[in-house]
Amino acid sequence: KYSSDIWFTTVKPEGLSEWRRIETDIDSRLYIGVATDYRKGYIYIPGGRKTPLEDEKSLTGTVFMLRLASSVQADAKTEIASSPALYGPASGDGQLSYIQQTRQENSVFPGFLPYEKARQISQSQFKPLVIYFYTEKARHCQNQAQILRNLKGSKYAGRVILAEVDLEKFPQISQQYGVFRVPTWIFFDSSGVVKFKQEGAVTLESLDAAVRSIAP
């Protein structure tokens, strides 16, 4: 039975608690995953597919956001959980709401592209992809930024696609790839398979070597 309800349970030392339900106004679609930002207490749910077709045209550009709560009261008869702090009308930053997935238009580092644009080019042209995850505040990322400013991105033109992701601005993308610390690099071959993952800053020489390994 299709439903827009959210069912959840709490993991305890003795096992799982009783399942509880939250009624929502989310459209009934095929949702392919969730991302939890445990630092800020949010769950992000990608907007799913309008149709079951396996193509990007069937995907929506909306991300739903649910704020976690430390405790939720449930009606024992209906099993419907209710909490004003947890759920409300589809508006507001602290409630379950429709938020448009922002697409970064401009890149920060020379030779790099925003994630969404880079991913599309990599898939359409069957090019290896390199994703760099960072934040502006992290000291090691600041050191990495100084190195990347000297990168001549054109040297990789036609060989690999370079993408950048700000972990603070796009936590759902970072957690999709299991990235929880920065700086982190992930290298994909032309088939989209992860070849290796590098945590910490890299030198231009080691970046060259990594690119040669996925794009000889």
trRosetta pair geometry for C-beta under 8 A, 3 or more apart (Angstrom, degrees):
i j d omega theta_ij theta_ji phi_ij phi_ji
2 28 4.7 72 161 -165 119 139
3 28 7.0 148 78 -104 5 113
4 23 7.6 56 93 -163 90 59
4 24 5.3 -120 143 76 97 84
4 25 6.6 21 139 -148 150 12
4 26 4.7 173 -162 67 105 75
4 27 6.8 -96 -104 -170 124 3
4 28 5.4 -99 -64 -66 86 76
5 21 5.1 -5 177 -167 129 106
5 22 6.5 153 -163 74 74 46
5 23 5.7 -40 -106 -101 87 49
5 24 6.6 147 -113 18 31 83
6 21 7.0 146 76 -156 47 54
6 22 4.5 -12 58 57 99 102
6 24 5.9 53 -14 -15 102 127
6 26 8.0 72 -49 18 99 137
6 66 7.3 104 -96 -109 172 161
7 19 5.4 5 -175 -178 107 114
7 20 7.1 157 -152 79 59 37
7 21 5.4 -24 -97 -97 71 74
7 22 8.0 -167 -73 20 27 71
8 19 7.2 149 74 -153 25 68
8 20 5.9 -29 64 63 76 87
8 22 7.2 17 7 -4 112 107
8 81 7.8 -35 47 0 106 154
9 16 4.7 21 150 -173 140 107
9 17 5.2 177 -167 61 82 76
9 18 7.1 -154 -122 100 97 21
9 19 5.1 -53 -70 -97 103 62
9 20 7.1 143 -86 14 52 77
10 16 7.2 141 72 -158 44 58
10 17 4.2 26 48 10 92 129
11 16 6.3 -34 -103 -100 54 67
11 17 8.0 -102 -53 -2 16 86
12 15 6.3 -2 67 60 89 36
12 16 7.2 148 24 -106 83 16
12 17 6.1 85 -11 -49 119 87
16 19 7.9 14 149 -61 121 73
17 20 7.9 -7 112 -18 112 102
18 74 7.9 -147 93 76 115 160
18 79 7.8 -117 145 -128 114 105
19 79 7.3 29 101 -169 76 128
20 72 6.6 159 118 98 158 124
20 74 4.5 -111 -129 -93 122 142
20 79 6.1 -158 -133 -176 51 78
20 80 7.9 94 -175 -152 80 11
20 81 4.4 63 159 -50 121 118
21 74 7.9 97 35 -136 60 114
21 78 7.9 -101 60 135 119 80
21 79 5.1 64 15 126 108 91
21 80 5.3 -51 84 -105 98 51
21 81 6.2 171 72 3 37 85
22 72 7.8 -62 -74 -172 112 152
22 80 7.3 103 -107 -164 28 68
22 81 5.0 -44 -76 62 78 104
22 82 8.0 146 -122 -78 77 40
22 86 7.3 -105 -120 125 141 125
22 87 5.8 161 -169 -47 123 156
23 80 6.0 -1 -22 -147 103 117
24 87 6.9 -111 -94 -148 83 131
24 96 5.8 -87 -130 137 115 160
25 90 5.7 -90 67 -46 127 120
26 45 7.5 -10 -129 95 150 146
26 64 5.8 -3 -108 -97 119 160
26 96 7.6 -80 -50 167 102 126
27 48 7.7 -149 85 59 99 133
29 47 7.3 20 69 160 156 61
29 48 3.6 132 111 116 124 143
29 49 5.9 173 176 61 109 50
29 50 6.8 -46 -127 -92 125 31
29 60 7.4 -22 -166 -7 175 130
30 48 5.3 156 77 -165 46 108
30 49 4.7 -11 60 42 104 105
30 52 6.3 85 -13 -102 151 73
31 34 7.6 36 150 -59 121 81
31 45 5.9 -14 -157 -178 139 105
31 46 6.7 150 -153 72 82 73
31 47 7.8 -115 -110 154 88 13
31 48 4.3 -66 -85 -81 60 113
32 46 6.6 -33 51 71 86 125
32 48 6.7 146 -7 -115 77 63
32 49 7.4 64 -32 -21 111 101
33 46 6.3 33 65 21 82 117
33 176 7.2 86 122 -120 147 92
34 43 5.7 -5 -179 -176 121 103
34 44 6.7 153 -165 79 66 50
34 45 5.2 -27 -109 -97 88 73
34 46 7.8 -150 -96 7 39 75
35 43 7.3 153 79 -160 44 55
35 44 4.6 -14 62 60 96 103
35 46 7.9 68 -3 -33 103 90
35 171 6.9 163 138 123 126 80
35 172 4.1 137 63 -138 152 71
35 175 4.2 129 -160 83 106 125
35 176 5.8 -54 -88 -58 128 73
36 42 7.5 171 -154 92 49 48
36 43 5.3 -23 -104 -106 72 75
36 44 7.7 -165 -77 21 25 72
36 175 6.6 -161 52 -177 50 159
37 40 4.8 -7 128 44 118 98
37 41 7.2 -32 96 32 84 20
37 42 4.6 11 51 57 111 90
37 43 7.6 -160 22 -79 72 27
37 44 6.8 58 -15 -15 103 105
37 171 4.4 46 -97 134 119 152
37 172 7.5 -65 -49 -65 105 63
37 175 6.9 -131 -77 -33 63 146
38 41 7.2 35 -159 -78 33 41
40 171 7.5 -149 21 -31 125 170
41 67 6.1 37 125 -162 97 76
41 68 4.5 -123 -172 49 81 103
42 65 5.7 -23 -167 -165 120 95
42 66 6.8 138 -162 73 66 46
42 67 5.7 -39 -103 -103 72 56
42 68 6.8 -137 -81 -6 19 88
42 171 7.8 105 68 78 117 143
43 65 7.4 150 78 -158 51 46
43 66 4.4 -16 59 63 101 101
43 67 8.0 -158 19 -74 75 12
43 68 6.5 99 -22 -56 95 92
44 63 5.5 -6 -169 176 102 118
44 64 7.2 147 -160 78 49 51
44 65 5.8 -16 -104 -102 68 71
44 66 7.9 -168 -73 24 25 73
44 171 7.2 151 -11 87 141 95
44 172 4.1 -82 88 -91 156 122
45 48 7.9 -4 152 -36 94 95
45 63 6.8 151 73 -167 45 65
45 64 4.2 -16 60 61 103 104
45 65 7.7 -159 21 -68 77 27
45 66 6.9 43 -11 -6 111 109
46 59 8.0 -33 160 -160 115 108
46 63 5.7 -37 -109 -110 44 82
46 172 7.3 144 -64 170 87 139
47 59 7.2 105 78 177 97 72
47 60 3.5 -92 120 84 131 116
47 61 6.7 5 31 62 150 15
47 62 3.7 98 -85 69 141 77
47 63 6.0 -92 -36 -73 87 35
47 64 6.8 124 -88 -20 65 85
47 101 7.7 -117 -11 -23 116 119
48 59 7.5 -169 119 -140 23 63
48 60 6.1 21 64 21 59 113
49 52 6.4 102 114 -97 141 29
49 53 7.3 -174 -174 50 131 59
49 58 4.6 19 -157 137 98 104
49 59 5.8 -48 -100 -91 67 51
49 60 7.3 -169 -104 -9 18 82
50 58 5.3 -140 48 -164 81 65
50 59 7.6 -141 1 -69 84 4
50 60 6.2 113 -46 -57 91 91
51 58 4.4 -98 54 -133 84 117
52 58 7.4 -73 57 -178 10 155
53 57 7.5 -14 92 70 131 91
53 58 4.5 166 64 -48 93 147
54 58 7.6 -41 -67 36 7 139
55 58 5.6 98 66 1 72 100
56 59 5.4 -46 -160 18 51 118
56 120 7.8 45 -99 -113 171 99
61 100 6.6 16 126 -154 100 78
61 101 5.4 -129 175 39 71 106
62 98 5.6 -34 -160 -156 126 92
62 99 7.3 132 -161 68 74 39
62 100 6.4 -56 -109 -106 66 48
62 101 6.7 -172 -120 -14 14 92
63 99 5.7 -37 73 73 85 90
63 100 7.8 72 25 174 82 10
63 101 4.8 94 -14 -72 110 95
63 172 6.5 -136 -148 -15 148 173
64 96 6.5 8 -179 -167 102 85
64 97 7.3 167 -148 76 64 32
64 98 6.7 -37 -100 -98 71 48
64 99 7.5 137 -113 23 22 82
65 96 6.7 -179 84 -134 53 43
65 97 5.8 -15 52 51 97 79
65 99 5.5 25 -10 5 121 128
66 86 7.8 19 -174 -180 88 81
66 87 7.7 -12 -140 -90 92 86
66 96 4.9 8 -100 -97 75 91
67 85 7.6 -94 99 150 126 74
67 86 6.5 -150 80 -138 87 51
67 94 5.2 -2 -34 -169 161 62
67 95 6.7 -55 10 -88 116 21
67 96 7.6 -125 11 -55 74 58
68 86 7.9 -17 -169 -127 17 96
69 72 5.5 104 80 -65 126 88
69 83 5.6 -116 41 121 176 159
69 85 5.7 117 -107 99 126 107
69 86 4.3 -71 -22 -82 136 107
72 81 4.6 25 149 -170 124 128
72 82 7.7 146 -176 57 90 24
72 83 4.9 -99 -130 -29 79 136
72 86 5.9 9 -105 -32 110 163
73 81 6.8 142 83 -153 40 73
73 82 6.2 -37 80 65 91 72
73 83 6.2 133 27 -75 80 89
74 79 6.3 -2 178 -149 120 41
74 80 6.9 162 -153 81 75 28
74 81 4.5 -44 -94 -93 83 73
74 82 7.6 132 -108 13 37 66
75 78 4.5 18 96 42 124 95
75 79 6.8 -75 77 -17 75 14
75 80 5.2 5 36 54 114 77
75 81 7.7 -158 9 -83 71 27
75 82 7.0 42 -27 1 99 110
76 79 7.5 18 -160 -71 22 56
81 86 7.6 -31 132 81 113 153
82 87 7.6 -99 -140 52 49 114
83 86 3.8 55 81 12 114 113
83 87 6.5 91 65 18 73 83
84 87 7.9 -98 -134 59 18 54
84 88 6.7 44 -160 -73 60 106
85 94 7.4 -55 -168 148 65 121
86 95 7.9 88 133 -127 26 67
86 96 8.0 26 147 -27 63 99
87 95 6.3 93 -150 -156 28 89
87 96 5.2 3 -130 3 79 117
88 91 7.7 -69 109 56 103 67
88 92 6.5 7 77 42 128 140
88 95 4.1 -64 45 -133 98 146
88 96 7.2 162 44 35 52 78
89 92 7.5 91 74 5 80 111
89 95 7.0 42 61 129 46 155
90 95 7.6 -154 -119 115 23 113
90 96 6.7 -54 -106 109 64 76
90 97 5.0 124 -170 -129 58 59
90 98 5.4 34 175 -5 118 91
91 95 6.9 25 75 66 39 127
91 97 5.5 106 -90 -122 13 121
92 95 4.4 52 77 21 114 111
92 97 6.0 -174 55 -62 56 141
93 97 7.6 -65 -95 23 20 149
102 169 7.9 -80 78 170 127 104
103 114 6.7 97 173 139 74 147
103 116 5.1 -60 -138 35 104 153
103 117 7.8 104 178 -37 112 87
104 107 7.5 87 135 -83 119 50
104 114 3.8 -175 86 -129 100 128
104 115 7.0 76 35 19 120 81
104 116 7.3 151 39 17 77 102
104 166 7.8 128 -81 14 149 108
104 169 7.6 79 -72 123 119 143
104 170 7.8 -74 -30 -46 119 132
105 114 6.7 -5 -61 -33 4 152
106 114 7.3 77 60 -50 12 113
107 112 4.6 176 -171 92 139 85
107 113 5.6 -92 -66 -117 134 21
107 114 5.8 -138 -75 -46 79 64
107 164 5.9 113 -148 29 95 127
108 112 7.1 -16 56 72 63 132
108 145 7.9 -54 138 -130 119 110
108 164 6.0 -122 37 121 97 163
108 166 7.8 89 -14 -60 142 109
109 112 4.3 50 74 11 95 132
109 132 7.3 -11 31 70 154 150
109 145 7.2 -132 -91 -134 107 72
109 148 4.6 -32 -146 145 128 133
109 149 7.4 -110 -137 -75 80 51
109 151 7.1 28 170 49 107 129
109 153 7.8 130 131 -66 84 130
109 162 7.9 -91 94 139 115 129
109 164 5.7 139 25 -69 111 147
110 148 7.2 168 38 152 78 82
110 149 6.9 87 6 -140 112 40
110 151 5.9 175 75 78 100 86
110 152 7.5 -35 122 -118 128 26
110 153 4.9 -157 134 -11 76 118
111 151 5.7 -95 25 119 140 111
111 152 7.1 100 -59 145 136 24
111 153 1.2 -170 -92 -107 119 141
111 154 6.6 -120 -101 -30 103 44
111 155 8.0 -20 -118 33 145 73
111 156 6.5 85 -173 40 126 113
111 162 5.5 38 131 48 88 149
112 118 7.7 -37 -176 -72 66 140
112 132 6.8 -67 -119 33 139 124
112 148 7.8 5 -27 -178 127 131
112 153 6.6 -123 -28 -112 52 143
112 162 4.5 -89 -107 121 65 109
112 163 6.4 108 -165 -135 90 11
112 164 4.4 52 161 -26 143 111
113 117 4.9 -112 164 90 119 110
113 118 4.0 150 81 -65 115 95
113 121 7.2 39 77 19 170 138
113 161 6.6 -41 28 -176 128 94
113 162 6.5 127 12 82 77 64
113 163 5.7 -43 70 -102 79 64
113 164 7.5 166 70 14 31 82
114 117 4.9 74 66 18 88 108
114 118 6.7 -168 84 -11 38 94
114 163 7.2 1 132 -148 19 84
114 164 7.0 -56 -109 58 35 82
115 118 5.8 -67 -146 40 25 109
115 119 6.1 24 161 -22 66 109
115 131 6.9 43 -119 -130 95 110
115 163 4.8 81 -109 179 54 123
115 164 7.0 -109 -54 73 76 38
115 165 4.9 46 -65 -80 130 96
115 170 7.0 -162 15 120 149 172
115 173 5.9 46 143 -161 172 157
116 119 5.9 -53 -146 33 27 111
116 120 6.6 25 157 -17 62 106
117 120 6.0 -58 -152 35 30 109
117 121 6.5 25 155 -15 65 108
117 163 8.0 169 69 -114 71 99
118 121 5.9 -58 -148 38 31 108
118 122 6.1 33 155 -22 66 109
118 129 6.5 118 150 -141 103 106
118 131 7.6 150 104 -93 143 81
118 161 4.9 153 -162 153 89 116
118 162 6.8 -95 -127 91 138 30
118 163 3.4 -163 74 -84 162 105
119 122 5.7 -55 -146 36 28 113
119 123 6.4 23 158 -14 64 109
119 129 7.0 44 -106 -132 54 152
119 163 6.8 43 -45 -90 71 156
120 123 6.0 -59 -148 39 28 107
120 124 6.1 17 160 -12 66 113
121 124 6.0 -62 -140 43 28 104
121 125 5.7 -7 172 11 67 118
121 127 6.8 -20 132 38 85 128
121 161 5.4 158 93 -113 113 148
122 125 6.8 -72 -132 53 17 88
122 126 7.8 54 170 -115 52 9
122 127 5.1 -105 -128 67 60 85
122 128 7.3 -60 -142 116 108 13
122 129 4.1 9 -122 -71 157 114
122 161 4.5 -125 -72 39 94 145
122 163 8.0 -60 -29 -37 132 124
122 188 7.3 62 179 84 146 131
122 192 7.5 117 135 -89 114 83
123 126 7.6 17 -170 -72 24 46
123 192 7.0 32 -99 -76 81 124
125 161 7.8 124 61 -48 122 126
126 190 4.9 47 164 177 78 104
126 191 7.7 12 -153 -79 92 42
127 159 7.5 116 -157 131 107 22
127 160 6.2 154 163 -132 101 32
127 161 5.0 99 104 -20 126 102
127 190 6.1 -52 -143 -119 11 87
127 215 7.9 12 -167 -96 76 128
128 159 7.3 -21 43 148 110 65
128 160 4.5 -45 82 -115 99 91
128 161 7.2 179 91 22 48 73
128 187 7.3 3 176 -176 114 80
128 188 6.0 172 -161 92 67 65
128 189 5.5 -48 -108 -147 97 30
128 190 5.2 -57 -58 -63 67 64
128 211 7.7 146 100 -149 140 67
128 214 4.3 132 -147 138 152 115
128 215 4.8 -131 23 -56 140 102
129 160 6.9 164 -91 -170 18 87
129 161 5.1 -23 -110 67 70 101
129 163 6.4 7 -172 -1 99 118
129 187 7.8 166 89 -156 52 39
129 188 4.3 5 56 54 90 119
129 192 7.3 24 17 -112 123 59
130 160 5.6 44 -9 156 107 132
130 161 7.1 179 26 86 70 49
130 162 5.2 -20 69 -111 105 64
130 163 6.8 171 87 25 51 73
130 185 6.7 -13 -171 -167 94 100
130 186 7.4 164 -154 83 48 50
130 187 5.5 -7 -108 -108 80 70
130 188 7.4 -155 -70 25 38 75
130 210 7.6 101 -114 120 128 118
130 211 6.9 -46 -54 -94 145 87
130 214 7.7 159 -67 57 94 150
131 163 4.6 -22 -107 74 71 108
131 164 7.6 161 -159 -89 60 19
131 165 6.1 14 -176 -3 105 115
131 177 7.1 -142 90 -89 151 173
131 185 7.2 156 82 -155 53 50
131 186 4.8 -4 55 55 101 98
131 188 7.6 45 -7 -8 98 108
132 144 8.0 -179 -169 151 125 138
132 148 7.8 95 -174 -96 171 148
132 162 7.2 10 -6 -173 110 91
132 163 7.0 178 22 90 70 53
132 164 5.1 -22 67 -110 99 68
132 165 7.1 171 85 25 48 71
132 183 6.9 -17 -170 -165 88 107
132 184 7.8 157 -156 83 45 47
132 185 5.7 -15 -104 -103 67 78
133 165 5.0 -24 -104 72 70 102
133 167 5.4 64 -179 -62 99 101
133 174 5.6 106 -140 -117 133 99
133 177 7.6 -160 -56 75 139 134
133 179 4.7 106 15 166 178 158
133 182 5.4 -122 121 -107 87 100
133 183 6.6 153 82 -157 64 54
133 184 4.4 -4 54 58 115 92
133 185 7.5 -158 21 -72 77 32
133 186 7.6 46 -13 -5 108 99
134 138 7.0 -139 -168 46 70 123
134 141 4.2 130 -159 -140 99 124
134 144 6.7 -140 -109 78 129 135
134 145 7.4 120 -175 -63 156 94
134 164 7.0 -32 24 -162 111 96
134 165 7.5 138 24 78 64 53
134 166 6.4 -43 78 -109 72 55
134 167 6.8 -161 80 -7 19 95
134 182 5.0 133 -124 -173 35 132
134 183 5.1 -3 -96 -109 85 89
135 138 4.8 93 64 -7 98 104
135 141 5.6 165 57 13 54 168
135 166 6.3 89 -108 -162 52 76
135 167 5.1 -62 -60 46 95 101
135 168 5.1 80 -123 -18 110 108
135 182 5.3 137 2 59 86 156
136 141 6.9 -121 -108 111 14 132
136 142 7.6 63 -175 -77 48 84
136 166 7.2 -2 -26 -135 87 116
136 168 7.8 -70 19 26 83 134
137 141 7.6 49 63 55 36 128
137 168 7.7 63 12 -36 111 148
138 141 4.0 77 74 8 103 112
138 142 6.9 -168 93 -13 53 81
138 182 5.2 169 15 88 166 106
138 183 7.2 176 99 -43 140 69
139 142 5.6 -52 -153 31 34 114
139 143 6.7 34 150 -17 65 101
140 143 5.5 -48 -151 35 38 113
140 144 6.3 40 148 -20 66 104
140 182 7.3 173 78 119 106 67
140 183 5.7 -130 119 2 103 93
140 200 6.7 -81 179 -143 144 59
140 201 5.3 -145 178 -33 93 108
141 144 5.3 -50 -145 38 36 114
141 145 6.3 46 151 -28 65 100
141 182 5.4 13 -66 134 121 113
141 183 5.0 139 -93 -59 75 97
141 201 7.7 -172 -90 -79 31 100
142 145 5.5 -45 -148 27 32 117
142 146 7.0 37 151 -21 60 97
143 146 5.9 -50 -159 27 35 112
143 147 7.0 32 146 -14 63 103
143 201 5.5 -54 96 -81 107 164
144 147 5.6 -56 -157 36 40 112
144 148 6.2 34 151 -18 72 108
144 183 4.8 46 -21 -41 163 161
144 201 4.1 -150 -77 -121 97 102
144 202 7.3 50 -128 32 106 59
145 148 5.7 -56 -142 39 33 108
145 149 6.5 44 155 -32 64 98
146 149 6.0 -45 -153 19 30 115
146 150 7.8 19 152 -8 55 102
147 150 6.3 -69 -171 36 38 104
147 151 7.3 52 137 -42 67 98
147 201 6.9 124 13 -177 144 114
147 202 7.7 -168 113 85 155 54
147 203 6.6 -125 -150 -131 144 43
147 204 6.2 -160 178 -44 102 86
148 151 5.0 -30 -158 -1 52 124
150 204 6.8 -76 95 -62 105 142
151 204 6.2 -176 -94 -113 83 108
151 207 7.5 -38 -113 90 125 158
152 155 4.9 76 99 -19 98 108
153 156 6.1 -59 -172 35 55 104
153 157 7.4 81 134 -51 71 85
153 162 6.3 -109 -142 32 111 148
154 157 5.0 -15 -160 -19 56 122
156 159 5.1 -104 -167 58 62 109
156 160 5.1 -50 -179 50 117 90
156 162 6.4 82 88 -33 151 113
156 211 6.1 -95 -114 -154 116 152
156 215 7.8 95 -153 69 89 154
159 211 6.8 67 123 171 128 113
159 215 4.3 114 174 150 95 148
160 211 5.5 -120 0 -145 149 101
160 214 6.7 72 -97 93 126 113
160 215 4.9 -133 -53 -19 97 149
165 170 5.5 -94 -165 70 94 130
165 173 5.2 -132 -148 108 138 132
165 174 6.1 170 133 -70 130 82
165 179 8.0 111 89 65 132 155
166 169 4.1 41 91 24 117 111
166 170 6.0 103 68 16 68 92
167 170 7.0 -83 -128 65 19 68
167 171 6.4 53 175 -97 64 61
167 174 4.5 60 -128 -77 82 157
167 179 6.7 -122 -106 117 116 114
167 182 5.4 -139 -9 -49 142 134
168 171 7.1 3 -141 -59 20 90
170 173 4.2 3 146 22 115 117
170 174 6.4 129 104 -19 77 89
171 174 5.5 -58 -147 40 39 113
171 175 5.9 29 160 -13 73 109
172 175 6.1 -56 -140 42 28 104
172 176 6.3 43 153 -33 61 103
173 176 5.5 -48 -152 23 31 119
173 177 7.1 9 157 -1 61 104
174 177 6.4 -74 -162 45 31 95
174 179 4.4 -95 -169 74 82 106
174 180 7.4 125 146 -77 111 39
175 178 7.1 44 -163 -82 41 26
175 179 7.1 -110 -75 51 30 64
175 180 7.3 53 -100 -77 74 80
177 186 6.0 -103 -179 -31 139 164
179 182 7.3 57 166 -74 111 77
179 184 4.8 -169 -138 68 114 153
179 186 7.5 -104 -67 -35 122 122
181 184 6.5 108 85 -48 64 116
181 199 6.4 39 87 -150 111 121
183 199 7.5 150 93 -163 55 49
183 200 6.4 40 68 176 87 11
183 201 5.4 77 45 -78 135 60
183 202 7.9 -117 110 -2 132 78
184 197 6.8 -5 -176 -178 101 97
184 198 7.0 159 -160 87 54 52
184 199 5.1 -20 -108 -108 84 67
184 200 7.9 46 -91 0 51 35
185 197 7.0 165 88 -160 56 50
185 198 4.2 -3 58 60 105 101
185 199 7.8 -157 26 -71 68 25
185 202 6.2 -6 -16 -16 150 134
185 207 8.0 -140 -128 -110 163 89
185 210 7.4 33 133 154 143 169
186 194 6.1 -51 -173 -131 104 106
186 197 5.1 -12 -105 -111 75 83
186 198 7.8 -166 -72 25 34 67
187 194 7.2 101 75 -157 51 61
187 195 4.9 -52 103 56 99 105
187 196 5.6 8 48 56 112 71
187 197 7.5 -161 19 -80 74 38
187 198 7.5 44 -14 -3 106 103
187 210 5.6 -137 -78 170 152 110
187 211 7.9 -143 -131 -86 125 45
187 213 7.4 48 146 80 154 110
187 214 5.3 -157 168 -36 112 147
188 192 5.6 -11 -180 -146 129 33
188 193 6.4 144 -155 68 78 31
188 194 5.7 -47 -96 -92 74 46
188 195 6.6 156 -121 -2 19 87
188 214 7.1 93 90 -155 29 148
189 192 7.4 -52 71 15 65 18
189 193 5.2 -5 38 56 105 88
189 195 5.4 99 -41 -52 91 114
189 214 5.1 -145 -98 -151 64 96
190 214 7.8 154 -29 169 69 90
190 215 7.8 103 -52 -92 100 83
194 197 6.7 1 -179 -51 123 94
195 213 6.8 166 144 123 149 110
195 214 5.4 -157 7 -89 158 108
196 210 7.6 -119 68 -141 117 104
196 213 7.9 -3 18 110 123 146
198 202 6.1 41 132 -65 146 122
198 210 7.1 -69 -23 -103 146 150
202 206 4.6 -125 -168 85 98 118
202 207 5.1 117 122 -59 128 86
202 210 7.3 -31 -161 -6 157 141
203 206 4.8 91 52 10 82 98
203 207 6.9 -142 93 -5 42 87
204 207 5.5 -53 -146 37 33 114
204 208 6.4 40 152 -24 64 102
205 208 5.7 -50 -153 30 31 114
205 209 6.7 29 150 -17 63 104
206 209 5.5 -50 -149 36 37 113
206 210 6.3 40 151 -21 66 104
207 210 5.6 -52 -147 36 33 112
207 211 6.3 33 154 -19 65 105
208 211 5.9 -57 -149 36 29 109
208 212 6.4 31 153 -21 64 105
209 212 5.7 -52 -150 34 32 113
209 213 6.7 36 151 -25 63 103
210 213 5.7 -52 -155 27 34 115
210 214 7.1 7 157 1 65 104
211 214 6.4 -71 -153 46 34 93
211 215 5.7 -31 170 43 74 106
212 215 6.8 -81 -120 71 23 64
212 216 6.1 54 -177 -110 68 49
213 216 7.7 22 -128 -69 13 76
